[in-house]
Each structure stands twice: as structure tokens, then as C-alpha cells.
Amino acid sequence: MPGFRHNDPRGGTSVNELLQGNAACARAALDAGCTFFAGYPITPSSEIAEQMAAALPKRGGVFVQMEDEIASLGAVLGASLAGRRAMTATSGPGFSLMQEHLGYGMYAEIPCVVVDVMRGGPSTGLPTRPSQGDVMQARWGTHGDHPAIALAPASVAEVYELTARAFELSDRLRTPVVLLYDEVIGHLRERVDLAPVSPPPAARAGPDGRSPYAAGEDDVARLPDLGSGQRFHVTGLGHGERGYPTDDPAVVGDLALRLARKVERARAEIAWAETYRTEDADLVVVAYGIVARAARRAVDDGRARGMRLGLFRPRTIWPFPAEAFRAATAGARGVLVAEMNLGQLAVEIERYVPRGSVATLLRADGRPIAPEEIVAAAVRVTDGERVVA
């Protein structure tokens, strides 16, 4: 769709377009230098694959429709090891199938972006209805101790922004990054300023192929690209700096700690959050994705009724922006978590506040949460209720 151009304050020229959320995701991936997409069609993410299928061949890229989601992420990991910026997109059932390969990507330190447009579950669930039921799966879906990065946009503009940032984070930290948003955001249409995106990095190159997993001070390995002339070993087994399998407790223990440290070191740079009217709030509403938009309206409506409400919106779900959350809720008497599941983020938030101060407004029936429901829940919370739906 044609748009109009204007100068962007960050430099360069941006384009303003009316875009669907899933289309914005595909556009951002292309602008960020993604040249490989492998996937399997699944509602409500299929528009991403459709856009990439149409655009990538014209740009010299590769689109492959695989036989299933397991093979899709396997192909993406292989393309990434060969130096491509690579992505796949799916929804809950497909995300479940990808968990083994997500663990492989985390352990073998292979950058890639996985988009999960959430729908109702479990199993086939509610294919055309929104949900936020994959929050814990994005953190703990694959077995073992592992780092996790998951970003949660709440608008079409943020889908564009955070898709581009997902590629940057994935390359910098050499780990899969999940973009996690609900069906409503995926199919919402809004005007978006498509600002310039940082170009992809130059070809990755380690010091040599003999120690591809020798990490620098940032705890990130420096694997060269496959096909660069250096021969090295990649495995999902426990491994040392040379990449070969080992079960030496000291070596594999150090590996587990290093993988956790590299994300923790970057927490201050990647744990993004937005606050709204929290400075004097008695009750802080925590919401993300489409629910955060309803919550922002609810804060204003509640304030108009004399209630001191505020909003904390994590833009990064994992690692959870704990310091920003503590600062936003320091003066509040309570927290109300509103989410389209049965309390997945609420469980995490309970770690950071006094016991008994977290109330919940939860929904897992395929319907979004409305602003008036959040206001009504806030009234009930001030009356002492903890679980209001």
C-alpha cells in the first residue's frame, strides 16, 4: 500500500502506512535484513508467511513452506548457522512443536526470531480467538535451564519496532528471540511510521574455528558462519569451547551459567517497560498486548471517578523488567494483573511484591478484556477482593 514519506527525527526518511499487525511484522523483518523464512501456515499468523513468500524471492531471499513447524525451525536454525538472518512465525500448536528446536538454538547459540501470534488453547483450541496463554511457554517451554527473551508489542507500530529489535538482540546475544503477541494485535490495522532500521551485521567471524564457543567478556560465543572456510562442530549435547560433546560437570556447568549470564548482563538494555500515571497510584494495573490498551483507557476512566490508578506495561515479558516494576509500584498499595490466561504473568509478579498484594482479572474464553471490566475489577480490589474473575 502506498504511503507518504517524511523526515524521521532519528535520521533518514520514514514511511507512514496503514498496516495490519502481521504485515508490519513481515515488513520489519525484511527491513531488518531477514533473507530466510521457513514456516507452516497456521491461524492467526499466516499473513506473515504470505507476506514473506511474496517478498523474499524478489529480494534474493529464500522462502520455504516446510512439512510442519518442527522442520520449519530446524531449517531456520540451519540458515542462521550459514549466516542468514532467519525467522519463522506460528501460533500455539506450532509453538509447542518448536520447543525442542528452541532449546537447541539456545544451547548451541544460534540466532533466530520466532513469532508466536497467540490464540486460545491448549491443543487446537480456539484458532480464530485471541489469547495470552503462551507466556510461560515462551519462558519454560523447552526443557532444562536456559535463557529466554520474549518481546510483547501492544500496537502495530510496536510490532514493527520490536520485530526489528528482536533480530538485533538475537544476533548480539546469539540466542533465539520470541516475539509474542495476541491475535487482536496480529489482525489490527493502524497507521505506522516505518522508521529506518539498523542494517544487519557483517558476516560473523570467530577468532578461528577451533574454539567456536570461546566467549568474550559479554559471555557471548563467537561462532563463524558455516561455509566461511572454518570447520567447527555444533551440537545440542553438552559441549565445551571447541563445540565437541562432553559430560564433564565443570564444563557443562560453566556453559549453563554462561548462557544465563549473557542474557542477565544485558537485562538493563533489553527489559523494556512503559509506565502510565503510576507516580501517585494506589493501585497499579499490569497488562500487556491488547489488554494493555484497555488498561490504559481504564486508568483514565478510573481517575475520572476519583480512583488513583496507574498502568505498568512490560514490553519485554522475558526477562521480566523487575526493576522498572518495583519502581512503578513502590508507592502503591496493590497490584491488579489483567491478562487473557489463568494467571501466567501474575505468578511471576508475585515474586516482586509483598504476599497478598496481587489481585487478578483473568480470562481464557477467547474474548478480550474491556476497559469497563478493569475499572469494575479495580473497584472490587479496593474492597479487598483478590481474584475478581
VEXKE-404061 format. One record per residue (C-alpha): x, y, z; residue number from 1. Coordinates in nm, 2 decimals, always signed. Layout:
<sites>
+--------+--------+--------+-----+
|      x |      y |      z | pos |
+--------+--------+--------+-----+
|      X |      Y |      Z | NUM |
...
+--------+--------+--------+-----+
</sites>
This chain:
<sites>
+--------+--------+--------+-----+
|      x |      y |      z | pos |
+--------+--------+--------+-----+
|  +0.00 |  +0.00 |  +0.00 |   1 |
|  +0.15 |  +0.34 |  -0.09 |   2 |
|  +0.24 |  +0.57 |  +0.19 |   3 |
|  +0.37 |  +0.92 |  +0.24 |   4 |
|  +0.73 |  +0.99 |  +0.34 |   5 |
|  +0.86 |  +1.24 |  +0.59 |   6 |
|  +1.19 |  +1.31 |  +0.77 |   7 |
|  +1.23 |  +1.10 |  +1.08 |   8 |
|  +1.39 |  +1.27 |  +1.39 |   9 |
|  +1.62 |  +0.98 |  +1.43 |  10 |
|  +1.77 |  +1.03 |  +1.09 |  11 |
|  +1.68 |  +0.91 |  +0.74 |  12 |
|  +1.33 |  +0.90 |  +0.60 |  13 |
|  +1.03 |  +0.71 |  +0.73 |  14 |
|  +0.72 |  +0.59 |  +0.56 |  15 |
|  +0.37 |  +0.62 |  +0.71 |  16 |
|  +0.14 |  +0.33 |  +0.61 |  17 |
|  -0.18 |  +0.17 |  +0.72 |  18 |
|  -0.07 |  -0.18 |  +0.81 |  19 |
|  -0.21 |  -0.50 |  +0.97 |  20 |
|  +0.00 |  -0.62 |  +1.27 |  21 |
|  +0.12 |  -0.93 |  +1.09 |  22 |
|  +0.21 |  -0.74 |  +0.78 |  23 |
|  +0.41 |  -0.49 |  +1.00 |  24 |
|  +0.60 |  -0.79 |  +1.14 |  25 |
|  +0.69 |  -0.91 |  +0.79 |  26 |
|  +0.78 |  -0.56 |  +0.68 |  27 |
|  +1.01 |  -0.51 |  +0.98 |  28 |
|  +1.18 |  -0.85 |  +0.92 |  29 |
|  +1.25 |  -0.76 |  +0.56 |  30 |
|  +1.38 |  -0.41 |  +0.66 |  31 |
|  +1.60 |  -0.57 |  +0.92 |  32 |
|  +1.77 |  -0.78 |  +0.66 |  33 |
|  +1.59 |  -1.11 |  +0.71 |  34 |
|  +1.67 |  -1.32 |  +0.40 |  35 |
|  +1.53 |  -1.66 |  +0.50 |  36 |
|  +1.19 |  -1.77 |  +0.62 |  37 |
|  +1.07 |  -2.12 |  +0.68 |  38 |
|  +0.72 |  -2.19 |  +0.81 |  39 |
|  +0.39 |  -2.37 |  +0.80 |  40 |
|  +0.06 |  -2.19 |  +0.77 |  41 |
|  -0.14 |  -2.16 |  +1.09 |  42 |
|  -0.41 |  -1.92 |  +1.20 |  43 |
|  -0.37 |  -1.64 |  +1.32 |  44 |
|  -0.01 |  -1.59 |  +1.20 |  45 |
|  -0.04 |  -1.70 |  +0.83 |  46 |
|  -0.03 |  -1.35 |  +0.69 |  47 |
|  +0.33 |  -1.32 |  +0.80 |  48 |
|  +0.42 |  -1.62 |  +0.59 |  49 |
|  +0.21 |  -1.49 |  +0.30 |  50 |
|  +0.40 |  -1.16 |  +0.30 |  51 |
|  +0.74 |  -1.32 |  +0.32 |  52 |
|  +0.65 |  -1.57 |  +0.05 |  53 |
|  +0.57 |  -1.28 |  -0.18 |  54 |
|  +0.86 |  -1.05 |  -0.09 |  55 |
|  +1.17 |  -1.27 |  -0.03 |  56 |
|  +1.22 |  -1.42 |  -0.38 |  57 |
|  +1.21 |  -1.06 |  -0.52 |  58 |
|  +1.49 |  -0.96 |  -0.29 |  59 |
|  +1.72 |  -1.26 |  -0.34 |  60 |
|  +1.59 |  -1.43 |  -0.02 |  61 |
|  +1.45 |  -1.77 |  +0.04 |  62 |
|  +1.10 |  -1.87 |  +0.15 |  63 |
|  +1.03 |  -2.24 |  +0.22 |  64 |
|  +0.70 |  -2.39 |  +0.33 |  65 |
|  +0.80 |  -2.69 |  +0.53 |  66 |
|  +0.61 |  -3.00 |  +0.62 |  67 |
|  +0.55 |  -2.89 |  +0.98 |  68 |
|  +0.67 |  -2.65 |  +1.25 |  69 |
|  +0.94 |  -2.88 |  +1.37 |  70 |
|  +1.11 |  -2.88 |  +1.03 |  71 |
|  +1.04 |  -2.51 |  +0.99 |  72 |
|  +1.25 |  -2.40 |  +1.29 |  73 |
|  +1.51 |  -2.66 |  +1.20 |  74 |
|  +1.55 |  -2.50 |  +0.86 |  75 |
|  +1.57 |  -2.16 |  +1.02 |  76 |
|  +1.85 |  -2.27 |  +1.26 |  77 |
|  +2.04 |  -2.41 |  +0.96 |  78 |
|  +2.01 |  -2.09 |  +0.76 |  79 |
|  +2.12 |  -1.89 |  +1.06 |  80 |
|  +2.43 |  -2.10 |  +1.11 |  81 |
|  +2.51 |  -2.03 |  +0.75 |  82 |
|  +2.50 |  -1.65 |  +0.81 |  83 |
|  +2.14 |  -1.56 |  +0.72 |  84 |
|  +1.91 |  -1.35 |  +0.93 |  85 |
|  +1.63 |  -1.60 |  +0.96 |  86 |
|  +1.27 |  -1.61 |  +1.10 |  87 |
|  +0.97 |  -1.83 |  +1.14 |  88 |
|  +0.61 |  -1.75 |  +1.25 |  89 |
|  +0.35 |  -1.97 |  +1.42 |  90 |
|  +0.08 |  -1.99 |  +1.68 |  91 |
|  +0.02 |  -2.20 |  +1.99 |  92 |
|  +0.01 |  -2.56 |  +1.84 |  93 |
|  +0.31 |  -2.49 |  +1.62 |  94 |
|  +0.49 |  -2.31 |  +1.90 |  95 |
|  +0.45 |  -2.63 |  +2.10 |  96 |
|  +0.61 |  -2.83 |  +1.82 |  97 |
|  +0.91 |  -2.59 |  +1.80 |  98 |
|  +1.01 |  -2.62 |  +2.16 |  99 |
|  +1.28 |  -2.89 |  +2.11 | 100 |
|  +1.45 |  -2.68 |  +1.84 | 101 |
|  +1.42 |  -2.36 |  +2.05 | 102 |
|  +1.62 |  -2.54 |  +2.32 | 103 |
|  +1.87 |  -2.64 |  +2.06 | 104 |
|  +1.90 |  -2.29 |  +1.94 | 105 |
|  +1.95 |  -2.16 |  +2.29 | 106 |
|  +2.21 |  -2.42 |  +2.38 | 107 |
|  +2.40 |  -2.41 |  +2.05 | 108 |
|  +2.38 |  -2.03 |  +2.05 | 109 |
|  +2.21 |  -1.99 |  +1.71 | 110 |
|  +2.04 |  -1.66 |  +1.64 | 111 |
|  +1.68 |  -1.65 |  +1.50 | 112 |
|  +1.35 |  -1.49 |  +1.55 | 113 |
|  +1.03 |  -1.69 |  +1.63 | 114 |
|  +0.70 |  -1.51 |  +1.61 | 115 |
|  +0.41 |  -1.65 |  +1.81 | 116 |
|  +0.07 |  -1.50 |  +1.74 | 117 |
|  -0.12 |  -1.63 |  +2.03 | 118 |
|  -0.46 |  -1.80 |  +2.00 | 119 |
|  -0.68 |  -1.99 |  +2.25 | 120 |
|  -0.55 |  -2.33 |  +2.37 | 121 |
|  -0.45 |  -2.58 |  +2.47 | 122 |
|  -0.45 |  -2.83 |  +2.17 | 123 |
|  -0.63 |  -2.70 |  +1.87 | 124 |
|  -0.82 |  -2.47 |  +2.10 | 125 |
|  -0.97 |  -2.15 |  +1.95 | 126 |
|  -0.79 |  -2.09 |  +1.62 | 127 |
|  -0.96 |  -1.75 |  +1.55 | 128 |
|  -0.98 |  -1.61 |  +1.90 | 129 |
|  -0.72 |  -1.42 |  +2.10 | 130 |
|  -0.53 |  -1.54 |  +2.40 | 131 |
|  -0.22 |  -1.47 |  +2.60 | 132 |
|  -0.17 |  -1.83 |  +2.71 | 133 |
|  +0.18 |  -1.88 |  +2.58 | 134 |
|  +0.36 |  -1.66 |  +2.82 | 135 |
|  +0.50 |  -1.93 |  +3.04 | 136 |
|  +0.57 |  -2.15 |  +2.74 | 137 |
|  +0.79 |  -1.87 |  +2.59 | 138 |
|  +0.99 |  -1.89 |  +2.92 | 139 |
|  +0.99 |  -2.26 |  +3.01 | 140 |
|  +0.85 |  -2.44 |  +2.71 | 141 |
|  +1.17 |  -2.62 |  +2.63 | 142 |
|  +1.33 |  -2.85 |  +2.90 | 143 |
|  +1.64 |  -2.77 |  +3.10 | 144 |
|  +1.78 |  -2.44 |  +3.23 | 145 |
|  +1.81 |  -2.19 |  +2.96 | 146 |
|  +1.79 |  -1.81 |  +2.89 | 147 |
|  +1.48 |  -1.67 |  +2.73 | 148 |
|  +1.40 |  -1.34 |  +2.56 | 149 |
|  +1.04 |  -1.26 |  +2.46 | 150 |
|  +0.91 |  -0.92 |  +2.35 | 151 |
|  +0.54 |  -0.82 |  +2.37 | 152 |
|  +0.42 |  -0.54 |  +2.14 | 153 |
|  +0.08 |  -0.37 |  +2.21 | 154 |
|  +0.03 |  -0.19 |  +1.88 | 155 |
|  +0.10 |  -0.23 |  +1.51 | 156 |
|  +0.38 |  +0.02 |  +1.54 | 157 |
|  +0.54 |  -0.18 |  +1.82 | 158 |
|  +0.51 |  -0.50 |  +1.62 | 159 |
|  +0.73 |  -0.32 |  +1.36 | 160 |
|  +0.97 |  -0.18 |  +1.62 | 161 |
|  +1.01 |  -0.49 |  +1.83 | 162 |
|  +1.04 |  -0.73 |  +1.53 | 163 |
|  +1.34 |  -0.53 |  +1.42 | 164 |
|  +1.48 |  -0.52 |  +1.77 | 165 |
|  +1.43 |  -0.89 |  +1.80 | 166 |
|  +1.67 |  -0.95 |  +1.51 | 167 |
|  +1.93 |  -0.72 |  +1.67 | 168 |
|  +1.91 |  -0.88 |  +2.01 | 169 |
|  +1.92 |  -1.23 |  +1.86 | 170 |
|  +2.24 |  -1.15 |  +1.67 | 171 |
|  +2.40 |  -0.97 |  +1.95 | 172 |
|  +2.33 |  -1.23 |  +2.22 | 173 |
|  +2.33 |  -1.53 |  +1.99 | 174 |
|  +2.00 |  -1.68 |  +2.11 | 175 |
|  +1.65 |  -1.72 |  +1.97 | 176 |
|  +1.42 |  -1.43 |  +2.04 | 177 |
|  +1.04 |  -1.48 |  +2.06 | 178 |
|  +0.80 |  -1.21 |  +1.95 | 179 |
|  +0.48 |  -1.27 |  +2.15 | 180 |
|  +0.16 |  -1.10 |  +2.06 | 181 |
|  -0.21 |  -1.19 |  +2.06 | 182 |
|  -0.45 |  -1.24 |  +1.76 | 183 |
|  -0.61 |  -0.90 |  +1.80 | 184 |
|  -0.27 |  -0.72 |  +1.76 | 185 |
|  -0.19 |  -0.95 |  +1.47 | 186 |
|  -0.50 |  -0.86 |  +1.28 | 187 |
|  -0.54 |  -0.50 |  +1.40 | 188 |
|  -0.48 |  -0.23 |  +1.13 | 189 |
|  -0.32 |  +0.10 |  +1.23 | 190 |
|  -0.11 |  +0.37 |  +1.07 | 191 |
|  +0.26 |  +0.32 |  +1.13 | 192 |
|  +0.57 |  +0.52 |  +1.08 | 193 |
|  +0.82 |  +0.28 |  +0.93 | 194 |
|  +1.14 |  +0.44 |  +1.06 | 195 |
|  +1.48 |  +0.34 |  +0.94 | 196 |
|  +1.60 |  +0.00 |  +1.08 | 197 |
|  +1.96 |  -0.08 |  +1.17 | 198 |
|  +2.12 |  -0.29 |  +0.89 | 199 |
|  +2.22 |  -0.65 |  +0.97 | 200 |
|  +2.58 |  -0.70 |  +1.10 | 201 |
|  +2.86 |  -0.80 |  +0.87 | 202 |
|  +2.94 |  -1.17 |  +0.83 | 203 |
|  +3.00 |  -1.33 |  +1.17 | 204 |
|  +3.36 |  -1.44 |  +1.22 | 205 |
|  +3.52 |  -1.60 |  +1.53 | 206 |
|  +3.90 |  -1.59 |  +1.60 | 207 |
|  +3.92 |  -1.94 |  +1.45 | 208 |
|  +3.72 |  -2.25 |  +1.40 | 209 |
|  +3.90 |  -2.45 |  +1.67 | 210 |
|  +3.72 |  -2.28 |  +1.96 | 211 |
|  +3.38 |  -2.15 |  +1.83 | 212 |
|  +3.23 |  -2.14 |  +2.18 | 213 |
|  +3.51 |  -1.94 |  +2.34 | 214 |
|  +3.32 |  -1.64 |  +2.48 | 215 |
|  +3.43 |  -1.28 |  +2.53 | 216 |
|  +3.37 |  -1.07 |  +2.84 | 217 |
|  +3.00 |  -1.04 |  +2.74 | 218 |
|  +2.97 |  -1.42 |  +2.77 | 219 |
|  +2.86 |  -1.45 |  +2.40 | 220 |
|  +3.02 |  -1.71 |  +2.18 | 221 |
|  +3.18 |  -1.61 |  +1.86 | 222 |
|  +3.09 |  -1.88 |  +1.61 | 223 |
|  +3.19 |  -1.81 |  +1.25 | 224 |
|  +2.94 |  -1.87 |  +0.97 | 225 |
|  +2.92 |  -2.22 |  +0.82 | 226 |
|  +3.08 |  -2.20 |  +0.48 | 227 |
|  +3.32 |  -1.93 |  +0.58 | 228 |
|  +3.62 |  -2.17 |  +0.54 | 229 |
|  +3.65 |  -2.26 |  +0.90 | 230 |
|  +3.55 |  -2.60 |  +1.02 | 231 |
|  +3.39 |  -2.64 |  +1.36 | 232 |
|  +3.14 |  -2.86 |  +1.55 | 233 |
|  +2.79 |  -2.76 |  +1.66 | 234 |
|  +2.58 |  -2.99 |  +1.89 | 235 |
|  +2.28 |  -2.99 |  +2.12 | 236 |
|  +2.48 |  -3.21 |  +2.36 | 237 |
|  +2.67 |  -3.05 |  +2.65 | 238 |
|  +2.99 |  -2.90 |  +2.50 | 239 |
|  +3.30 |  -2.71 |  +2.57 | 240 |
|  +3.47 |  -2.42 |  +2.39 | 241 |
|  +3.56 |  -2.65 |  +2.09 | 242 |
|  +3.20 |  -2.75 |  +2.04 | 243 |
|  +3.25 |  -3.12 |  +2.09 | 244 |
|  +3.03 |  -3.32 |  +2.33 | 245 |
|  +3.13 |  -3.36 |  +2.69 | 246 |
|  +2.96 |  -3.45 |  +3.02 | 247 |
|  +3.24 |  -3.30 |  +3.23 | 248 |
|  +3.05 |  -3.14 |  +3.52 | 249 |
|  +3.28 |  -2.84 |  +3.54 | 250 |
|  +3.25 |  -2.77 |  +3.16 | 251 |
|  +2.88 |  -2.82 |  +3.12 | 252 |
|  +2.81 |  -2.64 |  +3.45 | 253 |
|  +3.01 |  -2.34 |  +3.33 | 254 |
|  +2.82 |  -2.35 |  +3.00 | 255 |
|  +2.48 |  -2.33 |  +3.17 | 256 |
|  +2.59 |  -2.04 |  +3.39 | 257 |
|  +2.74 |  -1.86 |  +3.09 | 258 |
|  +2.42 |  -1.89 |  +2.89 | 259 |
|  +2.22 |  -1.74 |  +3.18 | 260 |
|  +2.48 |  -1.47 |  +3.24 | 261 |
|  +2.49 |  -1.34 |  +2.88 | 262 |
|  +2.12 |  -1.25 |  +2.90 | 263 |
|  +2.13 |  -1.13 |  +3.26 | 264 |
|  +2.42 |  -0.90 |  +3.17 | 265 |
|  +2.20 |  -0.74 |  +2.90 | 266 |
|  +1.89 |  -0.72 |  +3.12 | 267 |
|  +1.91 |  -0.34 |  +3.17 | 268 |
|  +1.93 |  -0.29 |  +2.79 | 269 |
|  +1.65 |  -0.53 |  +2.69 | 270 |
|  +1.40 |  -0.54 |  +2.98 | 271 |
|  +1.18 |  -0.26 |  +2.85 | 272 |
|  +0.86 |  -0.14 |  +3.01 | 273 |
|  +0.61 |  +0.16 |  +2.99 | 274 |
|  +0.45 |  +0.32 |  +3.29 | 275 |
|  +0.14 |  +0.54 |  +3.28 | 276 |
|  +0.02 |  +0.76 |  +3.57 | 277 |
|  +0.20 |  +0.54 |  +3.83 | 278 |
|  +0.36 |  +0.83 |  +4.02 | 279 |
|  +0.07 |  +0.86 |  +4.28 | 280 |
|  -0.12 |  +0.54 |  +4.20 | 281 |
|  -0.27 |  +0.34 |  +4.49 | 282 |
|  -0.34 |  +0.05 |  +4.25 | 283 |
|  -0.12 |  -0.03 |  +3.96 | 284 |
|  -0.27 |  -0.24 |  +3.68 | 285 |
|  -0.03 |  -0.47 |  +3.50 | 286 |
|  -0.12 |  -0.56 |  +3.14 | 287 |
|  +0.05 |  -0.63 |  +2.81 | 288 |
|  -0.06 |  -0.68 |  +2.45 | 289 |
|  -0.41 |  -0.58 |  +2.36 | 290 |
|  -0.52 |  -0.59 |  +2.72 | 291 |
|  -0.27 |  -0.30 |  +2.80 | 292 |
|  -0.47 |  -0.08 |  +2.56 | 293 |
|  -0.79 |  -0.15 |  +2.75 | 294 |
|  -0.60 |  -0.10 |  +3.08 | 295 |
|  -0.47 |  +0.25 |  +2.97 | 296 |
|  -0.83 |  +0.35 |  +2.90 | 297 |
|  -0.94 |  +0.20 |  +3.23 | 298 |
|  -0.68 |  +0.41 |  +3.42 | 299 |
|  -0.82 |  +0.73 |  +3.27 | 300 |
|  -1.18 |  +0.63 |  +3.33 | 301 |
|  -1.09 |  +0.53 |  +3.69 | 302 |
|  -0.91 |  +0.85 |  +3.75 | 303 |
|  -1.22 |  +1.04 |  +3.63 | 304 |
|  -1.41 |  +0.86 |  +3.91 | 305 |
|  -1.16 |  +0.96 |  +4.17 | 306 |
|  -0.96 |  +0.64 |  +4.18 | 307 |
|  -0.58 |  +0.66 |  +4.17 | 308 |
|  -0.50 |  +0.40 |  +3.91 | 309 |
|  -0.18 |  +0.35 |  +3.71 | 310 |
|  -0.05 |  +0.12 |  +3.44 | 311 |
|  +0.27 |  -0.09 |  +3.42 | 312 |
|  +0.31 |  -0.24 |  +3.07 | 313 |
|  +0.60 |  -0.48 |  +3.01 | 314 |
|  +0.73 |  -0.45 |  +2.66 | 315 |
|  +0.97 |  -0.73 |  +2.74 | 316 |
|  +0.80 |  -1.03 |  +2.90 | 317 |
|  +1.12 |  -1.23 |  +2.95 | 318 |
|  +1.34 |  -1.13 |  +3.11 | 319 |
|  +1.07 |  -0.96 |  +3.32 | 320 |
|  +1.16 |  -0.59 |  +3.38 | 321 |
|  +1.17 |  -0.63 |  +3.76 | 322 |
|  +1.35 |  -0.31 |  +3.85 | 323 |
|  +1.11 |  -0.10 |  +3.65 | 324 |
|  +0.82 |  -0.28 |  +3.80 | 325 |
|  +0.95 |  -0.23 |  +4.16 | 326 |
|  +0.99 |  +0.14 |  +4.09 | 327 |
|  +0.65 |  +0.18 |  +3.94 | 328 |
|  +0.48 |  +0.00 |  +4.23 | 329 |
|  +0.69 |  +0.13 |  +4.51 | 330 |
|  +0.42 |  +0.37 |  +4.64 | 331 |
|  +0.12 |  +0.16 |  +4.55 | 332 |
|  -0.10 |  -0.04 |  +4.79 | 333 |
|  -0.17 |  -0.31 |  +4.55 | 334 |
|  -0.13 |  -0.46 |  +4.20 | 335 |
|  -0.40 |  -0.58 |  +3.96 | 336 |
|  -0.28 |  -0.81 |  +3.69 | 337 |
|  -0.52 |  -0.83 |  +3.39 | 338 |
|  -0.43 |  -1.10 |  +3.13 | 339 |
|  -0.60 |  -1.33 |  +2.88 | 340 |
|  -0.50 |  -1.65 |  +3.06 | 341 |
|  -0.53 |  -1.80 |  +3.41 | 342 |
|  -0.26 |  -1.60 |  +3.57 | 343 |
|  +0.07 |  -1.68 |  +3.39 | 344 |
|  +0.24 |  -1.34 |  +3.44 | 345 |
|  +0.07 |  -1.29 |  +3.78 | 346 |
|  +0.27 |  -1.59 |  +3.91 | 347 |
|  +0.59 |  -1.41 |  +3.81 | 348 |
|  +0.48 |  -1.07 |  +3.95 | 349 |
|  +0.41 |  -1.23 |  +4.29 | 350 |
|  +0.78 |  -1.27 |  +4.33 | 351 |
|  +0.84 |  -0.90 |  +4.34 | 352 |
|  +0.56 |  -0.77 |  +4.57 | 353 |
|  +0.45 |  -0.84 |  +4.93 | 354 |
|  +0.25 |  -1.15 |  +4.97 | 355 |
|  -0.12 |  -1.10 |  +4.92 | 356 |
|  -0.09 |  -0.77 |  +4.74 | 357 |
|  -0.15 |  -0.91 |  +4.39 | 358 |
|  -0.51 |  -0.93 |  +4.26 | 359 |
|  -0.60 |  -1.08 |  +3.92 | 360 |
|  -0.85 |  -1.02 |  +3.64 | 361 |
|  -0.82 |  -1.33 |  +3.42 | 362 |
|  -0.99 |  -1.45 |  +3.11 | 363 |
|  -0.93 |  -1.77 |  +2.90 | 364 |
|  -1.25 |  -1.78 |  +2.69 | 365 |
|  -1.13 |  -1.62 |  +2.37 | 366 |
|  -1.27 |  -1.27 |  +2.45 | 367 |
|  -1.06 |  -0.96 |  +2.51 | 368 |
|  -1.08 |  -0.78 |  +2.84 | 369 |
|  -1.27 |  -0.45 |  +2.82 | 370 |
|  -1.18 |  -0.12 |  +2.99 | 371 |
|  -1.50 |  -0.12 |  +3.20 | 372 |
|  -1.42 |  -0.47 |  +3.33 | 373 |
|  -1.08 |  -0.35 |  +3.45 | 374 |
|  -1.24 |  -0.05 |  +3.62 | 375 |
|  -1.50 |  -0.27 |  +3.79 | 376 |
|  -1.22 |  -0.51 |  +3.90 | 377 |
|  -1.03 |  -0.22 |  +4.04 | 378 |
|  -1.33 |  -0.12 |  +4.25 | 379 |
|  -1.36 |  -0.47 |  +4.38 | 380 |
|  -0.99 |  -0.49 |  +4.46 | 381 |
|  -1.01 |  -0.17 |  +4.67 | 382 |
|  -1.29 |  -0.35 |  +4.86 | 383 |
|  -1.05 |  -0.63 |  +4.95 | 384 |
|  -1.11 |  -0.89 |  +4.68 | 385 |
|  -0.80 |  -1.07 |  +4.53 | 386 |
|  -0.94 |  -1.28 |  +4.24 | 387 |
|  -1.20 |  -1.08 |  +4.06 | 388 |
|  -1.26 |  -1.30 |  +3.76 | 389 |
+--------+--------+--------+-----+
</sites>
